[in-house]
Amino acid sequence: RLGSESMPKHGKKYRAARERVDRSRRYEMGEAVALLLGLETAGFDETVEVSLKLGVDPRKGDQIVRGSVVLPHGTGRTVRVAVFAEGDAADDATEAGADVVGGPDLVEKVQGGFTDFDVAIATPAMMRHVGKLGRILGPQGKMPSPKGGTVTDRTGQAVREFRAGKVEYRVDDTANVHAPVGKKSFDAEKIVENAEALVDSVRAARPVAAKGNYILKASLSSTMGPGIPLAIR
């Protein structure tokens, strides 16, 4: 176990921002966003993220929470999209603006270490090849899946959706879901609407096997800022 002297220390801006957050209460979404936008935490346009602690056991296959949602106002960042496809599906992806498109050749490229993309889309026919990339793309959260909307023959549409602000999410090993809902430069109303769209999507993705309370805790934060507890009903 590391001693306290080895633990990372937060800077003055973070500590000052944290002091303005009342940890004993849960903020309504609009109130939390207003507070977050008023915190001075970094000198760049931070990403705003929602984190949800779920009442599921991710070790059980029937309690995995995974899905995607098109944020009404996008994420505010440029998304690099890779598409595993051949023929017309490859042409559609290219026309839609995919950053890299390929078949088995692209699979080999990824096996060789290429992962310079944020989202991977694949046609069902290509999954027999893409399946080999599970150990590489899985830990990075980039493995194509039908539930995430990234295994499809409608590659052009999928590329356009992700470039426009579609976000894919998946519960992690500690039963948490994290997803971006915009940038700190966004208007408060846009962040609120994006965050509510994400929460609604995760709520709709509740597994049938999940019992009891589903969303146990929720928080809103920026890249360099403290978490702000949310009141999620």
Residue frames as a rotation matrix with the C-alpha (Angstrom) as fourth column:
ARG 1
0.579 0.815 0.000 0.00
0.815 -0.579 0.000 0.00
0.000 0.000 -1.000 0.00
LEU 2
-0.181 -0.659 0.730 1.35
0.593 -0.665 -0.453 3.41
0.784 0.351 0.511 -0.92
GLY 3
-0.437 -0.039 -0.899 1.95
0.831 -0.400 -0.387 5.96
-0.345 -0.916 0.207 1.79
SER 4
0.585 0.763 -0.276 0.07
0.625 -0.640 -0.447 9.23
-0.517 0.089 -0.851 1.79
GLU 5
0.079 -0.628 -0.774 3.18
-0.233 -0.767 0.598 11.02
-0.969 0.133 -0.207 0.55
SER 6
-0.851 -0.418 0.317 2.99
0.150 0.384 0.911 9.00
-0.503 0.823 -0.264 -2.68
MET 7
-0.021 0.938 0.346 -0.67
0.867 0.190 -0.460 9.77
-0.497 0.291 -0.818 -3.37
PRO 8
-0.527 -0.154 0.836 -1.41
0.697 -0.641 0.321 12.36
0.486 0.752 0.445 -6.07
LYS 9
-0.461 0.327 -0.825 -2.48
0.576 -0.597 -0.559 15.76
-0.675 -0.733 0.087 -4.78
HIS 10
0.334 0.670 0.663 -5.14
0.940 -0.291 -0.180 17.94
0.072 0.683 -0.727 -6.39
GLY 11
-0.639 -0.598 0.484 -4.27
0.619 -0.773 -0.137 21.48
0.456 0.212 0.864 -7.42
LYS 12
-0.895 0.235 -0.379 -5.64
0.121 -0.689 -0.714 24.69
-0.429 -0.685 0.589 -5.94
LYS 13
-0.645 0.687 -0.335 -8.33
-0.733 -0.431 0.527 25.07
0.217 0.585 0.781 -8.63
TYR 14
-0.340 0.512 -0.789 -9.69
0.068 0.850 0.523 21.59
0.938 0.124 -0.324 -7.98
ARG 15
-0.659 0.042 -0.751 -9.71
0.737 0.232 -0.634 22.05
0.147 -0.972 -0.184 -4.22
ALA 16
-0.893 0.344 -0.289 -11.43
-0.238 -0.908 -0.345 25.44
-0.381 -0.239 0.893 -4.54
ALA 17
-0.481 0.735 -0.477 -14.03
-0.662 0.051 0.748 23.95
0.575 0.676 0.462 -6.89
ARG 18
-0.442 0.280 -0.852 -14.65
0.402 0.911 0.091 20.98
0.802 -0.302 -0.516 -4.60
GLU 19
-0.892 0.067 -0.447 -15.31
0.406 -0.316 -0.857 23.30
-0.199 -0.946 0.255 -1.66
ARG 20
-0.711 0.654 -0.259 -18.21
-0.686 -0.725 0.055 24.80
-0.152 0.217 0.964 -3.62
VAL 21
-0.275 0.602 -0.750 -19.88
-0.368 0.654 0.660 21.40
0.888 0.458 0.042 -4.03
ASP 22
-0.115 0.351 0.929 -22.13
-0.987 0.066 -0.147 20.34
-0.113 -0.934 0.339 -1.15
ARG 23
-0.746 -0.288 -0.601 -21.43
-0.433 0.895 0.108 16.60
0.506 0.341 -0.792 -0.93
SER 24
-0.883 0.426 0.198 -24.30
0.009 0.435 -0.900 16.09
-0.470 -0.793 -0.388 1.53
ARG 25
0.099 0.970 -0.223 -26.97
-0.320 -0.181 -0.930 16.78
-0.942 0.164 0.292 -1.10
ARG 26
-0.446 -0.137 0.884 -27.96
0.734 0.509 0.449 15.73
-0.512 0.850 -0.126 -4.60
TYR 27
-0.598 0.096 -0.796 -28.43
-0.272 -0.958 0.088 18.47
-0.754 0.269 0.599 -7.18
GLU 28
0.598 0.760 0.256 -31.15
0.176 0.188 -0.966 18.68
-0.782 0.623 -0.021 -9.81
MET 29
0.218 -0.577 0.787 -29.64
0.942 0.334 -0.016 18.44
-0.254 0.745 0.617 -13.30
GLY 30
0.570 0.055 0.820 -30.08
0.490 -0.824 -0.285 22.11
0.659 0.564 -0.497 -14.21
GLU 31
0.952 -0.203 0.228 -28.69
-0.305 -0.578 0.757 23.21
-0.021 -0.790 -0.613 -10.87
ALA 32
0.514 -0.791 0.331 -25.69
0.377 0.555 0.741 20.89
-0.771 -0.256 0.584 -11.21
VAL 33
0.261 -0.391 0.883 -24.90
0.953 -0.044 -0.301 22.13
0.156 0.919 0.361 -14.72
ALA 34
0.789 0.073 0.610 -25.08
0.068 -0.997 0.032 25.76
0.611 0.016 -0.791 -13.59
LEU 35
0.846 -0.506 0.168 -22.71
-0.246 -0.090 0.965 25.00
-0.473 -0.858 -0.200 -10.72
LEU 36
0.370 -0.724 0.582 -20.29
0.717 0.621 0.317 23.11
-0.591 0.300 0.749 -12.98
LEU 37
0.393 -0.180 0.902 -20.13
0.785 -0.446 -0.431 25.93
0.479 0.877 -0.034 -15.53
GLY 38
0.858 -0.027 0.513 -19.30
-0.213 -0.928 0.307 28.37
0.468 -0.373 -0.801 -12.74
LEU 39
0.784 -0.612 0.102 -16.30
0.165 0.365 0.916 26.38
-0.598 -0.702 0.387 -11.51
GLU 40
0.614 -0.685 -0.393 -12.84
-0.769 -0.408 -0.492 27.47
0.176 0.604 -0.777 -12.66
THR 41
0.740 -0.238 0.629 -11.01
-0.158 0.848 0.506 24.17
-0.654 -0.474 0.589 -13.13
ALA 42
0.017 -0.761 0.648 -8.88
0.740 0.446 0.504 24.32
-0.672 0.471 0.571 -16.29
GLY 43
-0.209 -0.208 -0.956 -7.59
-0.310 -0.913 0.266 26.55
-0.928 0.352 0.126 -19.06
PHE 44
-0.966 -0.038 -0.257 -9.05
-0.257 0.272 0.927 24.47
0.035 0.961 -0.273 -21.88
ASP 45
-0.134 0.983 -0.127 -12.50
-0.948 -0.089 0.305 23.43
0.289 0.161 0.944 -23.06
GLU 46
-0.797 -0.248 0.551 -13.16
-0.500 0.783 -0.370 20.48
-0.340 -0.570 -0.748 -20.78
THR 47
-0.558 0.633 -0.536 -15.39
-0.096 0.593 0.800 17.54
0.824 0.498 -0.270 -21.62
VAL 48
-0.324 0.562 0.761 -18.48
-0.945 -0.154 -0.289 17.23
-0.045 -0.813 0.581 -19.42
GLU 49
-0.672 -0.025 -0.741 -19.29
-0.204 0.967 0.152 13.68
0.712 0.254 -0.654 -18.31
VAL 50
0.304 0.769 0.562 -22.10
-0.917 0.077 0.391 11.89
0.257 -0.635 0.729 -16.53
SER 51
-0.778 -0.520 -0.353 -21.26
-0.364 0.830 -0.421 8.89
0.512 -0.199 -0.836 -14.33
LEU 52
0.296 0.936 0.193 -23.90
-0.846 0.163 0.508 6.43
0.444 -0.313 0.840 -13.16
LYS 53
-0.844 -0.444 0.302 -23.52
-0.536 0.728 -0.428 3.73
-0.030 -0.523 -0.852 -10.49
LEU 54
-0.077 0.861 -0.503 -25.93
-0.771 0.269 0.578 0.93
0.633 0.432 0.643 -11.37
GLY 55
-0.041 0.185 0.982 -27.55
-0.847 0.515 -0.133 -1.76
-0.531 -0.837 0.135 -9.25
VAL 56
0.847 0.225 -0.481 -26.43
-0.476 0.725 -0.499 -4.59
0.236 0.651 0.721 -11.52
ASP 57
0.390 -0.751 0.533 -23.85
-0.173 0.509 0.843 -7.37
-0.904 -0.421 0.068 -11.34
PRO 58
0.471 -0.199 -0.859 -21.70
-0.866 -0.292 -0.407 -6.97
-0.170 0.936 -0.310 -14.48
ARG 59
-0.647 -0.699 0.303 -20.19
-0.644 0.715 0.273 -10.41
-0.408 -0.018 -0.913 -13.86
LYS 60
-0.281 0.654 0.703 -23.50
0.339 0.753 -0.565 -11.91
-0.898 0.080 -0.433 -15.00
GLY 61
-0.899 -0.190 0.395 -24.19
0.417 -0.100 0.903 -11.89
-0.132 0.977 0.169 -18.71
ASP 62
-0.122 0.945 0.303 -27.89
0.872 -0.044 0.487 -11.12
0.474 0.324 -0.819 -18.27
GLN 63
0.629 0.329 -0.704 -27.08
0.671 -0.688 0.277 -7.94
-0.393 -0.647 -0.653 -16.31
ILE 64
-0.560 -0.821 0.111 -24.72
0.738 -0.434 0.517 -6.27
-0.377 0.371 0.849 -18.78
VAL 65
0.561 0.688 -0.460 -25.90
0.394 -0.711 -0.582 -2.76
-0.728 0.145 -0.671 -19.62
ARG 66
-0.653 -0.754 0.073 -24.86
0.395 -0.257 0.882 -1.60
-0.647 0.605 0.465 -23.06
GLY 67
0.421 0.825 0.378 -26.39
0.808 -0.150 -0.570 0.76
-0.414 0.545 -0.729 -25.57
SER 68
-0.748 -0.607 0.269 -26.06
0.663 -0.659 0.356 3.98
-0.039 0.444 0.895 -27.50
VAL 69
0.369 0.843 -0.391 -27.83
0.745 -0.520 -0.418 7.31
-0.556 -0.137 -0.820 -27.73
VAL 70
-0.187 -0.345 0.920 -27.72
0.810 -0.583 -0.054 10.20
0.555 0.735 0.389 -30.17
LEU 71
-0.375 0.004 -0.927 -27.14
0.725 -0.622 -0.296 13.29
-0.578 -0.783 0.230 -28.05
PRO 72
0.601 0.762 0.241 -29.40
0.744 -0.424 -0.516 16.09
-0.291 0.489 -0.822 -29.32
HIS 73
0.939 -0.277 -0.204 -26.52
-0.308 -0.941 -0.138 18.58
-0.154 0.193 -0.969 -29.33
GLY 74
0.607 -0.733 -0.307 -23.59
0.022 0.401 -0.916 16.28
0.794 0.549 0.260 -30.07
THR 75
0.629 -0.459 -0.627 -20.47
0.777 0.366 0.512 15.78
-0.006 -0.810 0.587 -27.98
GLY 76
0.936 -0.276 -0.220 -18.55
-0.258 -0.960 0.110 18.82
-0.242 -0.046 -0.969 -29.17
ARG 77
-0.031 -0.991 0.132 -15.58
-0.496 0.130 0.859 16.74
-0.868 -0.039 -0.495 -30.25
THR 78
0.137 -0.031 -0.990 -14.39
-0.973 0.182 -0.140 15.26
0.185 0.983 -0.005 -33.52
VAL 79
0.397 0.091 0.913 -14.94
-0.448 0.888 0.106 11.51
-0.801 -0.452 0.393 -33.61
ARG 80
-0.438 -0.603 -0.667 -12.66
-0.897 0.247 0.366 9.31
-0.056 0.758 -0.650 -35.67
VAL 81
0.470 0.744 0.476 -14.59
-0.625 0.661 -0.415 6.37
-0.623 -0.102 0.775 -37.14
ALA 82
-0.742 -0.642 -0.193 -13.17
-0.627 0.561 0.541 3.11
-0.239 0.523 -0.818 -38.49
VAL 83
0.394 0.919 -0.003 -15.40
-0.818 0.349 -0.458 0.84
-0.420 0.183 0.889 -40.56
PHE 84
-0.722 -0.522 0.455 -14.81
-0.297 0.827 0.477 -2.84
-0.626 0.209 -0.752 -41.26
ALA 85
0.415 0.902 0.120 -16.70
-0.126 0.188 -0.974 -3.46
-0.901 0.389 0.192 -44.48
GLU 86
-0.761 -0.575 0.300 -16.39
0.217 0.210 0.953 -4.47
-0.611 0.791 -0.035 -48.13
GLY 87
-0.508 0.550 0.663 -18.30
0.851 0.199 0.487 -3.70
0.136 0.811 -0.569 -51.32
ASP 88
0.018 0.631 0.776 -21.24
0.397 -0.717 0.574 -1.29
0.918 0.297 -0.264 -51.23
ALA 89
0.826 0.299 -0.477 -21.13
0.538 -0.165 0.827 -1.03
0.169 -0.940 -0.297 -47.45
ALA 90
-0.072 -0.934 -0.350 -17.52
0.876 -0.227 0.425 0.14
-0.477 -0.276 0.835 -47.65
ASP 91
-0.587 -0.088 0.805 -18.42
0.639 -0.661 0.393 2.69
0.497 0.745 0.445 -50.33
ASP 92
0.464 0.850 0.249 -21.32
0.423 -0.460 0.781 4.00
0.778 -0.257 -0.573 -48.21
ALA 93
0.636 -0.289 -0.715 -19.03
0.722 -0.103 0.684 4.39
-0.271 -0.952 0.143 -45.20
THR 94
-0.472 -0.870 0.140 -16.45
0.850 -0.407 0.335 6.27
-0.235 0.277 0.932 -47.23
GLU 95
-0.349 0.431 0.832 -19.07
0.495 -0.669 0.554 8.62
0.795 0.606 0.020 -48.68
ALA 96
0.707 0.691 -0.153 -20.42
0.451 -0.274 0.849 9.28
0.545 -0.669 -0.506 -45.17
GLY 97
0.521 -0.568 0.638 -17.00
-0.542 -0.797 -0.267 10.45
0.660 -0.206 -0.722 -44.02
ALA 98
0.971 -0.232 -0.064 -15.47
0.209 0.682 0.701 7.45
-0.119 -0.694 0.710 -42.23
ASP 99
0.558 -0.820 -0.125 -11.82
-0.733 -0.558 0.390 8.08
-0.389 -0.126 -0.912 -41.38
VAL 100
-0.651 -0.742 -0.162 -10.62
-0.739 0.569 0.360 4.60
-0.175 0.354 -0.919 -42.31
VAL 101
0.538 0.840 0.067 -12.41
-0.757 0.517 -0.401 1.79
-0.371 0.166 0.914 -44.16
GLY 102
-0.421 -0.704 -0.572 -11.23
-0.865 0.502 0.019 -1.71
0.274 0.502 -0.820 -44.87
GLY 103
0.677 0.610 -0.412 -11.87
-0.498 0.792 0.354 -5.43
0.542 -0.034 0.839 -44.73
PRO 104
0.870 -0.387 -0.306 -9.48
0.488 0.765 0.420 -8.16
0.072 -0.514 0.855 -43.57
ASP 105
0.006 -0.907 0.421 -6.63
0.621 -0.327 -0.713 -5.77
0.784 0.265 0.561 -44.39
LEU 106
0.066 0.093 0.993 -7.88
-0.516 -0.849 0.114 -3.34
0.854 -0.520 -0.008 -41.74
VAL 107
0.967 0.253 0.026 -8.20
-0.170 0.567 0.806 -6.20
0.189 -0.784 0.591 -39.25
GLU 108
0.473 -0.867 -0.160 -4.53
0.819 0.499 -0.282 -7.02
0.324 0.002 0.946 -39.84
LYS 109
-0.143 -0.506 0.851 -3.62
0.157 -0.860 -0.485 -3.35
0.977 0.064 0.202 -39.42
VAL 110
0.521 0.406 0.751 -5.34
-0.662 -0.363 0.656 -3.25
0.538 -0.839 0.080 -36.02
GLN 111
0.954 -0.224 -0.201 -3.63
0.292 0.850 0.439 -6.49
0.072 -0.477 0.876 -35.03
GLY 112
0.128 -0.967 0.218 -0.39
0.796 -0.031 -0.605 -4.71
0.592 0.251 0.766 -35.85
GLY 113
-0.498 -0.343 -0.796 -1.15
0.837 -0.429 -0.339 -1.94
-0.226 -0.835 0.501 -33.36
PHE 114
-0.876 0.204 0.437 -3.32
0.047 -0.866 0.498 0.59
0.480 0.457 0.749 -35.23
THR 115
-0.216 0.843 -0.493 -6.09
0.976 0.202 -0.082 1.89
0.030 -0.499 -0.866 -32.95
ASP 116
-0.918 -0.210 -0.336 -6.17
0.232 -0.972 -0.026 5.56
-0.322 -0.101 0.941 -33.95
PHE 117
-0.515 0.838 0.181 -9.97
-0.065 -0.249 0.966 5.79
0.855 0.485 0.183 -33.96
ASP 118
-0.746 0.295 0.597 -12.72
-0.665 -0.304 -0.682 6.39
-0.019 -0.906 0.423 -31.42
VAL 119
0.193 0.890 0.413 -15.49
-0.639 0.434 -0.635 4.20
-0.745 -0.141 0.653 -32.81
ALA 120
-0.900 -0.428 -0.085 -15.38
-0.356 0.608 0.710 0.95
-0.252 0.669 -0.699 -34.78
ILE 121
0.216 0.974 -0.070 -18.29
-0.765 0.124 -0.632 -0.09
-0.606 0.190 0.772 -36.99
ALA 122
-0.859 -0.506 0.079 -18.54
-0.363 0.710 0.604 -3.45
-0.362 0.490 -0.793 -38.76
THR 123
-0.045 0.825 -0.563 -20.96
-0.907 0.203 0.369 -5.21
0.419 0.528 0.739 -41.06
PRO 124
0.611 0.334 0.718 -22.32
-0.653 0.726 0.217 -8.55
-0.449 -0.602 0.661 -39.78
ALA 125
0.963 -0.232 -0.139 -20.38
0.072 0.716 -0.695 -10.35
0.261 0.659 0.706 -42.52
MET 126
0.210 -0.952 0.224 -17.11
-0.291 -0.279 -0.915 -8.85
0.933 0.127 -0.336 -41.30
MET 127
0.521 0.044 0.853 -17.57
-0.843 -0.128 0.522 -9.90
0.132 -0.991 -0.030 -37.68
ARG 128
0.975 -0.221 -0.005 -15.99
0.220 0.969 0.112 -13.31
-0.020 -0.111 0.994 -38.31
HIS 129
0.178 -0.946 0.269 -12.78
0.606 -0.110 -0.788 -11.39
0.775 0.303 0.554 -38.97
VAL 130
0.003 -0.120 0.993 -13.29
-0.441 -0.891 -0.106 -8.58
0.898 -0.437 -0.055 -36.46
GLY 131
0.916 0.400 -0.025 -13.94
-0.179 0.463 0.868 -11.13
0.359 -0.791 0.496 -33.72
LYS 132
0.376 -0.867 -0.327 -10.18
0.767 0.489 -0.416 -11.71
0.521 -0.094 0.849 -33.64
LEU 133
-0.361 -0.553 0.751 -9.74
0.169 -0.831 -0.530 -8.18
0.917 -0.064 0.393 -32.32
GLY 134
0.635 0.755 -0.161 -11.66
0.268 -0.019 0.963 -8.70
0.724 -0.655 -0.215 -29.07
ARG 135
0.404 -0.543 -0.736 -8.57
0.908 0.145 0.392 -8.62
-0.107 -0.827 0.552 -26.87
ILE 136
-0.689 -0.680 0.250 -7.41
0.714 -0.697 0.073 -5.39
0.124 0.229 0.965 -28.50
LEU 137
-0.591 0.511 0.624 -10.64
-0.040 -0.792 0.610 -3.43
0.806 0.335 0.488 -28.96
GLY 138
0.257 0.759 -0.599 -12.58
0.588 0.369 0.720 -4.85
0.767 -0.537 -0.351 -25.99
PRO 139
-0.053 -0.336 -0.940 -10.52
0.982 -0.190 0.012 -3.21
-0.182 -0.923 0.340 -23.22
GLN 140
-0.944 -0.326 -0.053 -10.64
0.304 -0.920 0.249 0.08
-0.129 0.219 0.967 -25.15
GLY 141
-0.241 0.945 -0.220 -14.43
0.179 -0.180 -0.967 -0.04
-0.954 -0.273 -0.126 -25.42
LYS 142
-0.324 0.022 -0.946 -14.25
-0.794 -0.550 0.259 -0.06
-0.515 0.835 0.196 -29.21
MET 143
-0.929 -0.034 0.368 -15.41
0.114 0.921 0.374 -3.59
-0.351 0.389 -0.851 -30.05
PRO 144
-0.650 0.728 -0.220 -18.38
-0.635 -0.360 0.683 -3.46
0.418 0.584 0.696 -32.46
SER 145
-0.892 0.441 0.100 -21.65
0.285 0.720 -0.632 -4.81
-0.351 -0.536 -0.768 -31.06
PRO 146
-0.474 0.798 0.372 -25.27
0.617 0.000 0.787 -4.98
0.628 0.602 -0.492 -32.24
LYS 147
0.324 0.634 -0.702 -26.54
0.946 -0.244 0.216 -3.41
-0.034 -0.734 -0.679 -28.98
GLY 148
-0.170 -0.487 -0.857 -24.23
0.449 -0.812 0.373 -0.46
-0.877 -0.321 0.357 -29.43
GLY 149
0.798 0.561 -0.220 -25.43
0.034 -0.407 -0.913 0.06
-0.601 0.721 -0.344 -33.00
THR 150
0.147 -0.850 -0.506 -21.96
-0.826 -0.387 0.410 -0.63
-0.544 0.357 -0.759 -34.37
VAL 151
-0.812 -0.242 0.531 -22.68
0.108 0.832 0.544 -3.92
-0.574 0.499 -0.649 -36.12
THR 152
0.276 0.935 -0.223 -24.83
0.012 -0.235 -0.972 -3.02
-0.961 0.266 -0.076 -39.09
ASP 153
-0.138 -0.245 0.960 -25.09
0.942 0.267 0.204 -3.16
-0.306 0.932 0.194 -42.87
ARG 154
0.765 0.450 0.461 -26.22
0.558 -0.821 -0.124 0.49
0.323 0.352 -0.878 -42.84
THR 155
-0.002 -0.917 -0.399 -22.68
0.993 -0.047 0.104 1.72
-0.114 -0.396 0.911 -42.46
GLY 156
-0.518 -0.181 0.836 -23.25
0.477 -0.873 0.107 5.15
0.710 0.454 0.539 -43.98
GLN 157
0.461 0.785 0.414 -26.04
-0.022 -0.456 0.890 5.96
0.887 -0.419 -0.193 -41.55
ALA 158
0.748 -0.218 -0.627 -24.01
0.660 0.352 0.664 4.67
0.076 -0.910 0.407 -38.59
VAL 159
-0.347 -0.932 0.102 -21.01
0.925 -0.358 -0.129 6.81
0.156 0.049 0.986 -39.53
ARG 160
-0.333 0.278 0.901 -23.15
0.150 -0.928 0.342 9.93
0.931 0.249 0.267 -39.84
GLU 161
0.732 0.678 -0.067 -24.82
0.137 -0.051 0.989 9.28
0.668 -0.733 -0.130 -36.48
PHE 162
0.498 -0.602 -0.624 -21.56
0.858 0.238 0.455 8.84
-0.125 -0.762 0.635 -34.59
ARG 163
-0.570 -0.716 0.402 -19.98
0.768 -0.639 -0.049 11.85
0.292 0.281 0.914 -36.23
ALA 164
-0.125 0.632 0.765 -23.09
0.030 -0.768 0.640 13.87
0.992 0.103 0.077 -35.32
GLY 165
-0.393 -0.095 0.915 -22.91
-0.815 -0.425 -0.395 12.96
0.427 -0.900 0.090 -31.64
LYS 166
0.691 0.589 -0.418 -24.00
-0.336 0.774 0.536 9.37
0.639 -0.230 0.734 -31.07
VAL 167
-0.221 -0.739 0.636 -22.48
-0.948 0.010 -0.318 7.98
0.229 -0.673 -0.703 -27.88
GLU 168
0.310 0.228 -0.923 -21.99
-0.090 0.973 0.211 4.30
0.946 0.017 0.322 -27.09
TYR 169
-0.066 -0.312 0.948 -21.85
-0.964 -0.224 -0.140 3.23
0.256 -0.923 -0.286 -23.44
ARG 170
0.250 0.093 -0.964 -21.22
0.012 0.995 0.099 0.02
0.968 -0.036 0.248 -21.52
VAL 171
0.904 0.084 0.420 -21.22
-0.413 -0.087 0.906 -0.82
0.113 -0.993 -0.044 -17.82
ASP 172
-0.019 -0.981 -0.194 -17.71
-0.688 0.154 -0.709 -1.49
0.726 0.120 -0.678 -16.50
ASP 173
-0.310 -0.190 -0.932 -16.50
0.264 0.924 -0.276 -4.13
0.913 -0.332 -0.236 -14.04
THR 174
-0.940 -0.049 -0.338 -17.47
0.341 -0.205 -0.917 -1.95
-0.024 -0.977 0.210 -11.07
ALA 175
-0.146 0.986 0.077 -21.06
0.976 0.156 -0.150 -1.44
-0.160 0.054 -0.986 -12.33
ASN 176
-0.063 0.076 -0.995 -20.43
0.141 -0.986 -0.084 2.14
-0.988 -0.145 0.052 -13.47
VAL 177
0.324 0.156 0.933 -21.35
0.945 -0.020 -0.325 3.81
-0.032 0.988 -0.154 -16.74
HIS 178
-0.130 -0.411 -0.902 -19.40
0.248 -0.895 0.372 6.89
-0.960 -0.175 0.218 -17.87
ALA 179
0.044 0.142 0.989 -20.22
0.997 0.052 -0.052 8.91
-0.059 0.989 -0.139 -20.98
PRO 180
-0.894 -0.381 -0.233 -19.52
0.358 -0.924 0.137 12.41
-0.268 0.039 0.963 -22.34
VAL 181
0.133 0.987 0.089 -22.46
0.929 -0.093 -0.358 14.79
-0.345 0.131 -0.929 -22.66
GLY 182
0.862 0.176 0.476 -20.78
0.405 -0.805 -0.434 17.82
0.307 0.567 -0.765 -24.21
LYS 183
-0.270 -0.954 0.133 -18.15
0.736 -0.294 -0.610 20.47
0.621 -0.067 0.781 -23.62
LYS 184
-0.247 0.124 -0.961 -17.90
0.854 -0.441 -0.276 23.13
-0.459 -0.889 0.003 -20.95
SER 185
-0.951 -0.133 -0.278 -18.27
-0.011 -0.886 0.463 25.75
-0.308 0.444 0.842 -23.70
PHE 186
-0.574 0.809 0.129 -21.81
0.583 0.293 0.758 24.49
0.575 0.510 -0.639 -24.40
ASP 187
-0.341 0.618 0.708 -24.84
-0.657 -0.696 0.291 26.45
0.672 -0.366 0.644 -23.25
ALA 188
-0.763 0.054 0.644 -26.24
-0.570 0.413 -0.710 25.08
-0.304 -0.909 -0.284 -20.00
GLU 189
0.253 0.966 0.052 -29.50
-0.786 0.236 -0.572 24.05
-0.564 0.104 0.819 -21.67
LYS 190
0.397 -0.161 -0.904 -27.65
-0.746 0.517 -0.420 21.92
0.535 0.841 0.085 -24.24
ILE 191
-0.720 -0.690 -0.073 -25.69
-0.488 0.579 -0.654 20.09
0.493 -0.435 -0.753 -21.56
VAL 192
-0.485 0.632 0.604 -28.87
-0.640 0.214 -0.738 19.47
-0.596 -0.745 0.301 -19.56
GLU 193
0.533 0.762 -0.369 -30.70
-0.803 0.318 -0.505 18.06
-0.267 0.565 0.781 -22.60
ASN 194
0.046 -0.608 -0.792 -27.72
-0.644 0.588 -0.489 15.86
0.764 0.533 -0.365 -23.56
ALA 195
-0.850 -0.413 0.328 -27.33
-0.500 0.435 -0.749 14.55
0.167 -0.800 -0.576 -20.01
GLU 196
-0.171 0.876 0.451 -31.04
-0.703 0.212 -0.678 13.79
-0.690 -0.434 0.580 -19.68
ALA 197
0.532 0.307 -0.789 -30.99
-0.817 0.429 -0.385 11.95
0.220 0.850 0.479 -23.03
LEU 198
-0.426 -0.773 -0.470 -28.14
-0.514 0.634 -0.577 9.77
0.744 -0.005 -0.668 -21.78
VAL 199
-0.815 0.139 0.562 -29.83
-0.506 0.301 -0.808 9.01
-0.282 -0.943 -0.175 -18.46
ASP 200
0.235 0.971 -0.045 -33.09
-0.833 0.177 -0.524 8.15
-0.501 0.161 0.850 -20.22
SER 201
0.321 -0.185 -0.929 -31.23
-0.736 0.568 -0.368 5.78
0.595 0.802 0.046 -22.56
VAL 202
-0.757 -0.643 -0.113 -29.43
-0.395 0.589 -0.705 4.00
0.520 -0.489 -0.700 -19.72
ARG 203
-0.515 0.657 0.551 -32.69
-0.646 0.125 -0.753 3.73
-0.564 -0.743 0.361 -17.81
ALA 204
0.490 0.742 -0.457 -34.38
-0.854 0.303 -0.424 2.18
-0.176 0.598 0.782 -20.88
ALA 205
0.043 -0.582 -0.812 -31.50
-0.604 0.632 -0.485 -0.30
0.796 0.512 -0.324 -21.17
ARG 206
-0.170 -0.081 0.982 -32.22
-0.962 0.228 -0.148 -1.78
-0.212 -0.970 -0.117 -17.73
PRO 207
-0.776 -0.145 -0.614 -31.79
-0.350 0.909 0.227 -5.56
0.525 0.391 -0.756 -17.89
VAL 208
0.308 0.938 -0.159 -34.81
-0.429 0.286 0.857 -7.66
0.849 -0.195 0.490 -16.95
ALA 209
0.270 -0.273 -0.923 -32.59
0.606 0.793 -0.058 -9.55
0.748 -0.544 0.380 -14.49
ALA 210
-0.755 -0.565 0.331 -31.71
0.137 -0.630 -0.764 -6.38
0.641 -0.532 0.553 -12.55
LYS 211
0.201 0.827 -0.525 -33.64
0.776 0.193 0.601 -6.28
0.598 -0.528 -0.603 -9.27
GLY 212
0.194 -0.064 -0.979 -34.17
0.866 -0.458 0.201 -3.47
-0.462 -0.886 -0.034 -6.77
ASN 213
0.650 -0.004 -0.760 -32.91
-0.110 -0.990 -0.088 0.05
-0.752 0.141 -0.644 -7.31
TYR 214
0.724 -0.322 0.610 -31.29
0.689 0.381 -0.617 0.48
-0.034 0.867 0.497 -10.72
ILE 215
0.142 -0.679 0.720 -29.54
0.255 -0.678 -0.689 3.86
0.956 0.282 0.078 -10.74
LEU 216
0.375 -0.049 -0.926 -27.94
0.908 0.222 0.356 4.02
0.188 -0.974 0.128 -7.29
LYS 217
0.182 -0.386 -0.904 -25.82
0.385 -0.818 0.427 7.14
-0.905 -0.426 0.000 -7.68
ALA 218
0.518 -0.055 0.853 -25.11
0.832 -0.200 -0.518 9.71
0.199 0.978 -0.058 -10.37
SER 219
0.223 -0.467 -0.855 -22.69
0.414 -0.749 0.517 12.57
-0.882 -0.470 0.026 -10.79
LEU 220
0.901 0.007 0.433 -21.74
0.391 -0.443 -0.806 15.28
0.186 0.896 -0.403 -13.25
SER 221
0.386 -0.829 -0.405 -18.16
0.309 -0.298 0.903 16.42
-0.869 -0.474 0.141 -13.74
SER 222
0.886 -0.284 -0.367 -15.76
-0.459 -0.420 -0.783 18.11
0.068 0.862 -0.503 -16.13
THR 223
0.570 -0.695 -0.438 -12.36
0.134 0.604 -0.785 16.73
0.811 0.389 0.438 -17.13
MET 224
-0.489 -0.872 -0.015 -10.46
0.254 -0.126 -0.959 18.49
0.835 -0.472 0.284 -14.34
GLY 225
-0.337 0.445 0.830 -13.32
-0.739 -0.671 0.059 19.16
0.583 -0.594 0.555 -11.94
PRO 226
-0.902 0.050 0.428 -14.91
-0.314 0.603 -0.733 17.40
-0.294 -0.796 -0.528 -8.96
GLY 227
-0.708 0.702 -0.078 -18.01
0.490 0.567 0.663 15.25
0.509 0.431 -0.745 -9.23
ILE 228
-0.740 0.585 0.333 -21.33
-0.670 -0.686 -0.284 16.93
0.063 -0.433 0.899 -8.49
PRO 229
-0.860 0.430 0.276 -23.91
0.290 0.856 -0.428 14.49
-0.420 -0.288 -0.860 -7.01
LEU 230
-0.781 0.609 -0.137 -27.11
-0.457 -0.409 0.789 14.31
0.425 0.679 0.598 -9.06
ALA 231
-0.429 0.768 0.476 -30.69
-0.414 0.301 -0.859 13.67
-0.803 -0.565 0.189 -8.03
ILE 232
-0.745 0.179 -0.643 -31.82
-0.566 0.339 0.751 10.99
0.353 0.923 -0.151 -10.49
ARG 233
-0.246 0.757 0.605 -35.30
-0.690 0.302 -0.658 9.56
-0.681 -0.579 0.448 -10.09
